[in-house]
Amino acid sequence: MPDMSVSLAMTHLVPLAKEVDENKVTPGVLGFIVFAVMALAVWRLMKSMNRHMGKVDFKEAPDPRAAESGDTEPVDTAEAKAKRG
């Protein structure tokens, strides 16, 4: 069934794009629709990414070596620096 709606949409949109002067290159209505759909898709992906990033907990676990030695301050090791970037 989706193939029928695609072919129906193309039947209506292609003649709109053909009404443009043949000597002038323009994206036309079909180009605008494709761009608008892509813009909406990117907007939805950004919104979804923002929501998922809000759920991420960025608190670091305490260093187990510091707990063994009785130190309460975090140890700044090369591994910790690499994890932070």
For each residue, the residues with C-beta under 8 A, 3 or more apart:
1: 4 5
2: 5 6
3: 6 7
4: 1 7 8
5: 1 2 8 9
6: 2 3 9 10
7: 3 4 10 11
8: 4 5 11 12
9: 5 6 12 13
10: 6 7 13 14
11: 7 8 14 15
12: 8 9 15 16
13: 9 10 16 17 29 30 33
14: 10 11 17 18 30
15: 11 12 18 19
16: 12 13 19 28 29 30
17: 13 14 20 28 29 30 31
18: 14 15
19: 15 16
20: 17 24 26 28
21: 24
22:
23:
24: 20 21
25:
26: 20 31
27: 30 31 32 35
28: 16 17 20 31 32
29: 13 16 17 32 33
30: 13 14 16 17 27 33 34
31: 17 26 27 28 34 35
32: 27 28 29 35 36
33: 13 29 30 36 37
34: 30 31 37 38
35: 27 31 32 38 39
36: 32 33 39 40
37: 33 34 40 41
38: 34 35 41 42
39: 35 36 42 43
40: 36 37 43 44
41: 37 38 44 45
42: 38 39 45 46
43: 39 40 46 47
44: 40 41 47 48
45: 41 42 48 49
46: 42 43 49 50
47: 43 44 50 51
48: 44 45 51 52
49: 45 46 52 53
50: 46 47 53 54
51: 47 48 54 55
52: 48 49 55 56
53: 49 50 56
54: 50 51
55: 51 52
56: 52 53
57:
58:
59:
60: 74 80 83
61:
62: 66 67 74
63: 66 67 74 75 77 80
64: 67 68
65: 68 69 75 77
66: 62 63 69 71 72 73 74 75
67: 62 63 64 70 71
68: 64 65
69: 65 66
70: 67
71: 66 67 75
72: 66
73: 66
74: 60 62 63 66 80
75: 63 65 66 71 80
76: 80 81
77: 63 65 80 81
78: 81 82
79: 82 83
80: 60 63 74 75 76 77 83 84
81: 76 77 78 84
82: 78 79 85
83: 60 79 80
84: 80 81
85: 82
